[in-house]
Amino acid sequence: MIFSRRPDGGLLFETRWDLFSAEWRVASAKERVILEDGRPAIRREATDEDGEVAFTTLAPELWNRIRARQREAFLMNPPPARTRLCQACRAEMRVTKEYENVWCFTCSVCGSSETWGKDIVGGTRGAGEAEKR
């Protein structure tokens, strides 16, 4: 997380995509704002006596990558089958292992891994390695 000050003196918190998207989903409509540079942000009023306003948003470089990915999604140009977008950095993840009911994906950019069910991603149930019990 990166802390900085806005030109008006308010606090600006730049956070990861997964944390920001989780906060964005629970924020009310009046808390959701767009900053001067076009980034989405969540506006939080302070509860103490100085009344400082804080904004939670994404780093500019990260927002540029996510905005490009969102445009691709709205153009109905999804990633190829059995490819997922990393929840941390939005890069393409590749299949590393197939089990009977799930696919395991790994991101080559940030190194994170995710497991997705075949009912969500697609694939033949029962195909792949048997899970050890």
Wavefront OBJ file of the C-alpha trace (Angstrom):
o trace
v 0.000 0.000 0.000
v 1.288 3.446 -0.927
v 0.327 6.558 1.057
v 0.452 10.049 -0.407
v -1.317 13.413 -0.218
v -3.702 14.840 -2.775
v -3.295 18.474 -3.917
v -6.200 19.428 -1.623
v -4.410 17.843 1.361
v -6.499 14.674 1.639
v -4.912 11.278 2.179
v -4.574 8.957 -0.811
v -4.132 5.218 -0.260
v -3.057 3.235 -3.344
v -3.690 -0.466 -2.863
v -3.758 -3.811 -4.700
v -6.522 -4.716 -7.142
v -8.033 -7.533 -5.051
v -8.256 -5.352 -1.928
v -9.630 -2.396 -3.852
v -12.275 -4.423 -5.698
v -13.473 -5.985 -2.425
v -13.834 -2.510 -0.873
v -15.491 -1.133 -4.020
v -18.196 -3.818 -3.884
v -19.239 -2.895 -0.325
v -18.911 0.894 -0.754
v -22.102 2.897 -1.106
v -22.827 4.825 -4.302
v -21.972 8.164 -2.675
v -18.558 6.824 -1.536
v -17.589 5.775 -5.090
v -15.847 8.633 -6.904
v -13.573 9.201 -9.898
v -10.315 11.075 -9.306
v -9.072 13.878 -11.555
v -6.824 11.471 -13.472
v -9.705 9.055 -14.170
v -8.959 6.418 -11.541
v -11.844 5.038 -9.487
v -11.632 5.743 -5.764
v -13.529 5.211 -2.543
v -14.044 8.392 -0.497
v -14.043 7.954 3.285
v -14.975 10.721 5.705
v -12.932 10.861 8.906
v -14.734 10.331 12.196
v -12.360 12.424 14.318
v -12.508 16.187 14.953
v -10.120 17.312 12.173
v -12.433 15.748 9.539
v -9.743 14.685 7.060
v -11.030 12.934 3.938
v -9.233 9.804 2.721
v -9.396 8.148 -0.693
v -8.569 4.537 -1.501
v -7.598 3.865 -5.115
v -5.183 1.983 -7.370
v -1.679 2.987 -8.418
v -1.713 4.757 -11.829
v 0.352 2.016 -13.526
v -1.925 -0.703 -12.183
v -5.056 1.214 -13.230
v -3.717 1.492 -16.803
v -3.312 -2.296 -16.984
v -6.703 -3.018 -15.449
v -8.467 -0.465 -17.655
v -6.983 -2.154 -20.754
v -8.165 -5.560 -19.520
v -11.640 -4.203 -18.824
v -11.867 -2.767 -22.323
v -10.960 -6.190 -23.726
v -13.683 -7.782 -21.588
v -16.313 -5.275 -22.763
v -15.335 -5.929 -26.385
v -16.269 -9.550 -25.731
v -12.704 -10.656 -26.395
v -12.220 -13.093 -23.501
v -8.958 -14.929 -22.853
v -8.556 -18.345 -24.508
v -10.077 -21.444 -22.930
v -8.412 -22.680 -19.773
v -6.754 -19.319 -19.261
v -7.619 -17.091 -16.340
v -6.605 -13.544 -15.429
v -4.614 -13.247 -12.214
v -6.583 -11.636 -9.379
v -3.450 -9.886 -8.118
v -1.934 -8.411 -11.290
v -4.485 -9.226 -14.053
v -1.875 -11.033 -16.206
v -2.788 -14.260 -18.010
v -2.382 -17.389 -15.904
v -1.618 -20.799 -17.404
v -2.750 -24.267 -16.340
v -0.137 -26.077 -14.291
v -2.153 -29.096 -13.201
v -5.538 -30.679 -13.903
v -7.386 -32.663 -11.263
v -10.719 -34.458 -11.595
v -12.827 -31.430 -10.608
v -10.468 -28.421 -10.678
v -7.794 -26.642 -12.715
v -4.678 -25.188 -11.035
v -3.318 -21.973 -12.569
v -0.030 -20.125 -12.013
v 0.843 -16.535 -12.933
v 4.203 -16.095 -14.619
v 4.291 -12.366 -13.757
v 3.706 -12.292 -9.990
v 4.021 -16.004 -9.167
v 0.613 -16.391 -7.515
v -1.471 -19.507 -7.972
v -5.222 -20.082 -8.071
v -7.494 -23.093 -8.205
v -10.753 -22.932 -10.183
v -13.532 -25.511 -10.429
v -14.331 -27.060 -13.779
v -17.951 -25.996 -13.315
v -16.757 -22.357 -13.579
v -13.860 -22.585 -16.062
v -15.116 -25.541 -18.046
v -13.652 -28.927 -18.719
v -14.564 -32.586 -18.420
v -15.234 -33.725 -14.900
v -13.318 -36.847 -14.036
v -10.499 -36.109 -16.461
v -7.083 -35.366 -14.982
v -5.251 -36.667 -11.941
v -7.154 -38.188 -9.046
v -6.906 -36.100 -5.918
v -5.071 -37.758 -3.040
v -7.170 -38.279 0.050
l 1 2 3 4 5 6 7 8 9 10 11 12 13 14 15 16 17 18 19 20 21 22 23 24 25 26 27 28 29 30 31 32 33 34 35 36 37 38 39 40 41 42 43 44 45 46 47 48 49 50 51 52 53 54 55 56 57 58 59 60 61 62 63 64 65 66 67 68 69 70 71 72 73 74 75 76 77 78 79 80 81 82 83 84 85 86 87 88 89 90 91 92 93 94 95 96 97 98 99 100 101 102 103 104 105 106 107 108 109 110 111 112 113 114 115 116 117 118 119 120 121 122 123 124 125 126 127 128 129 130 131 132 133
